[in-house]
Amino acid sequence: MTVALGTPAVGRRPAATDPDRDARLAAVRAGTLGSVHSWELVTAVDGPGTRLTYFLSGCALRCLYCQNPDTWKLPDGVPTTIEQVTARIRRYAPVLRATHGGLTVSGGEPLLQPAFLGRMLAAAKELGLHTAIDTSGFLGARATDELLDDVDLVLLDVKSGRPETYRMVTGRELAPTLAFGRRLADRGTRIWIRYVLVPGLTDAADNVAAVADYVAELQQRGPGGVVERVEVLPFHQMGRDKWHQLGIAYPLEDTGSPSAELVERVRGQFRARGLTVY
């Protein structure tokens, strides 16, 4: 039986349309509607100065040490219009400017919602604010050059230097993150590297060395030294309760925090490459 395009087949009901759903999808594609997990005001954590930090919902990775597994699923966030976000940015703009701070967009993974993210960054830049995104870089290909033009700083989470360890930690491949970091360096975008140190998982000397070599490459690649700092973040169990509340098996139940000696050894590996380390 041949059925003309747009004509329902005999015996079938035409698919019902939901105008509200269609409008929501159009708004998401346009970046005027996004899914927000939460927001907060913080100082000297997610970038310089006081930051208005937005946490968007949705993430493509499943990191074993994730502190916020409640941000994994895009539909679990609060539907938020760009007008609502812009109003809040405008409200806090005076204090953000006074402290040489600005807007940081984190997650989840902000690049899972690139259109909404782009509008958020553009709104902040129109108000003369510093902008930052906190990303794994795995979805870096979704960031257009236009979007990156509105980014002053990228907090790049490099979760491993060895591809097999990265896959174990995140369930994904390392290569997209490395490619995104190189793209940022070539553009001259300022970078803060974040590395979570987990005993028995990410602490192997050769794994750390691979990350340090990569960061040193970015530093040499970018004009004027684009990597401003490396943050070695000791693993802790603060996210464990959220895994339990969500009924997700927590794989690092018995993993402790790294010793002071281990933290210093890892920081020393980065310092040996001439990098500023925290």
C-alpha positions in Angstrom: 0.0 0.0 0.0 1.3 3.4 -0.9 0.6 6.2 1.5 0.9 9.9 0.5 3.3 12.0 2.7 1.3 13.5 5.5 -1.7 11.3 4.9 -2.6 8.7 7.7 -2.6 5.1 6.7 -6.0 3.4 6.5 -6.9 2.0 10.0 -4.5 4.3 11.8 -5.3 7.4 13.8 -3.3 10.5 12.9 -0.7 11.2 15.6 -2.0 13.7 18.1 -0.1 17.0 18.4 0.6 18.8 21.6 0.9 22.5 20.9 2.3 23.2 24.3 5.0 20.5 23.9 5.9 21.8 20.4 6.2 25.3 21.8 8.5 24.1 24.6 10.7 22.2 22.2 10.9 25.2 20.0 11.9 27.4 23.0 14.6 24.9 24.0 16.0 24.8 20.5 16.0 28.6 20.4 17.7 28.8 23.9 14.9 30.8 25.4 14.0 27.9 27.8 16.3 25.8 29.8 16.4 23.2 32.6 18.0 24.6 35.7 19.0 22.5 38.8 19.9 25.4 41.1 21.9 28.6 41.5 24.0 30.1 44.3 26.3 33.0 45.1 29.9 32.0 45.9 33.2 33.7 46.3 36.5 32.7 44.7 35.4 29.1 44.0 34.0 29.0 40.5 36.2 31.8 39.1 37.5 35.1 40.3 35.5 37.3 42.7 32.0 36.7 43.7 30.2 34.4 41.3 26.5 33.9 40.4 26.8 30.2 39.6 24.0 28.4 37.7 23.9 24.7 37.7 22.1 23.4 34.6 20.5 19.9 34.6 21.7 17.1 32.4 25.1 15.4 31.9 26.5 12.9 29.4 29.1 11.5 31.9 28.5 9.2 34.9 31.5 10.0 37.0 32.0 7.5 39.8 32.8 10.3 42.3 30.0 12.7 41.1 28.8 14.9 44.0 25.6 15.8 42.3 24.0 12.8 40.6 20.7 14.6 40.9 21.9 16.8 38.0 22.3 13.9 35.6 18.9 13.9 34.0 17.8 16.9 31.9 14.0 16.6 32.7 14.6 16.6 36.4 15.5 20.3 36.3 13.3 23.3 36.8 12.0 24.8 33.4 13.5 28.3 33.4 13.2 31.1 30.8 16.1 33.2 29.7 14.2 36.2 30.9 14.2 34.8 34.5 17.9 34.2 34.3 18.6 37.6 32.8 16.6 39.3 35.6 18.6 37.5 38.3 21.9 38.4 36.6 20.9 42.0 36.3 19.8 42.0 40.0 23.3 40.9 41.2 25.4 42.6 38.5 26.4 45.5 40.8 28.0 43.3 43.5 29.5 41.0 40.9 31.2 43.9 39.1 32.3 45.4 42.5 34.1 42.2 43.4 35.5 41.6 39.9 33.3 38.5 39.7 30.7 37.5 37.3 28.6 34.6 36.0 29.6 30.9 36.0 27.5 28.3 34.4 28.1 24.7 35.7 26.1 21.6 35.9 25.5 18.8 35.3 27.1 19.7 32.0 26.3 23.2 30.6 27.2 22.3 27.0 24.3 19.8 27.0 22.1 22.9 26.6 24.3 25.0 24.3 21.6 27.4 23.0 20.4 28.3 26.5 24.0 28.6 27.7 24.8 30.9 24.8 22.0 33.2 25.7 23.0 33.2 29.4 26.6 34.2 28.5 25.5 36.9 26.1 23.2 38.4 28.7 26.1 38.6 31.2 28.5 40.1 28.7 25.9 42.8 27.8 26.0 43.7 31.5 29.8 43.9 31.4 30.4 40.8 33.5 33.1 38.3 33.5 31.9 34.9 32.4 33.0 31.3 33.0 31.8 27.8 32.2 32.6 24.7 34.3 32.7 21.7 31.9 34.2 18.3 31.3 34.8 19.3 27.7 33.3 16.1 26.5 30.6 18.0 24.6 33.0 20.8 23.5 32.1 20.3 19.8 28.7 21.7 20.7 30.3 25.0 21.6 30.2 27.3 18.6 32.9 30.0 18.1 30.2 32.6 18.8 29.4 31.0 22.2 33.1 30.8 23.1 33.5 34.5 22.1 31.4 35.3 25.2 33.5 33.1 27.5 36.3 34.6 29.5 37.3 31.5 31.5 36.8 27.8 31.2 37.1 25.6 34.3 38.1 22.4 32.5 37.7 19.2 34.4 40.3 16.8 33.1 39.3 13.6 34.9 42.2 11.4 33.8 45.3 11.3 31.5 45.0 7.7 30.5 42.0 6.8 28.2 41.3 3.6 30.0 41.1 5.3 33.4 38.9 8.1 31.9 36.6 5.5 30.6 36.4 3.8 34.0 35.8 7.1 35.8 33.2 8.5 33.4 31.9 5.8 31.1 33.1 8.0 28.1 36.1 8.6 25.9 38.9 11.1 26.8 39.7 12.4 23.3 36.8 15.0 23.1 38.0 16.6 26.3 41.6 16.8 25.0 40.5 18.3 21.6 38.3 20.9 23.4 41.2 22.0 25.6 43.5 22.4 22.6 40.8 24.4 20.8 40.5 26.7 23.8 44.3 27.2 24.0 44.5 28.0 20.3 41.8 30.6 20.8 43.7 32.1 23.8 40.8 31.4 26.2 41.9 31.4 29.8 41.7 28.0 31.5 41.6 26.7 35.1 42.3 22.9 35.1 40.5 20.9 37.7 41.7 17.4 38.7 39.9 15.2 41.2 42.3 13.1 43.1 40.8 9.7 44.1 42.9 7.1 45.9 43.1 3.9 43.9 41.4 5.5 40.9 43.0 8.6 39.5 46.2 8.7 41.7 48.5 6.5 39.6 51.7 8.4 38.9 51.6 7.8 35.1 48.0 8.9 35.0 48.8 12.2 36.7 51.9 12.6 34.5 49.7 12.2 31.4 47.4 15.0 32.6 50.4 17.2 33.6 52.0 16.7 30.2 48.7 17.7 28.5 48.3 20.8 30.6 51.9 21.8 29.9 51.1 21.4 26.2 48.1 23.7 26.5 50.3 26.3 28.3 52.8 26.3 25.5 50.2 26.2 22.8 48.2 29.2 23.9 49.4 32.8 23.6 50.8 34.2 26.8 50.2 31.0 28.8 46.5 30.3 28.9 46.4 28.0 31.9 46.2 30.2 34.9 46.1 27.5 37.5 45.7 23.8 38.2 43.4 22.8 41.1 44.0 19.4 42.6 40.8 18.6 44.4 41.1 15.8 47.0 38.2 13.3 46.8 35.7 13.4 49.7 32.4 11.6 50.5 30.1 14.6 50.6 28.1 13.4 47.6 27.5 9.9 49.0 24.1 10.7 50.6 22.7 11.9 47.3 23.6 8.6 45.6 21.8 6.8 48.5 18.7 9.0 48.3 18.4 8.4 44.6 18.8 4.6 45.1 22.0 4.5 43.0 24.7 2.0 44.0 27.7 4.1 45.0 30.9 2.6 43.7 33.3 4.5 46.0 31.5 3.6 49.3 34.8 2.5 51.0 37.2 5.0 49.4 38.8 7.5 51.7 40.2 10.9 51.1 43.8 11.1 49.9 46.5 11.6 52.4 48.4 14.9 52.6 51.5 13.2 51.3 49.6 11.9 48.2 48.1 15.3 47.5 51.5 17.0 47.7 53.0 14.4 45.4 50.4 15.0 42.8 50.6 18.8 43.1 54.4 18.4 42.8 53.9 16.5 39.5 52.1 19.6 38.1 54.5 22.1 39.6 57.4 20.2 37.9 55.8 21.3 34.6 56.1 24.9 35.6 52.4 25.2 36.4 50.7 27.2 39.1 49.0 24.7 41.4 46.4 24.9 44.2 
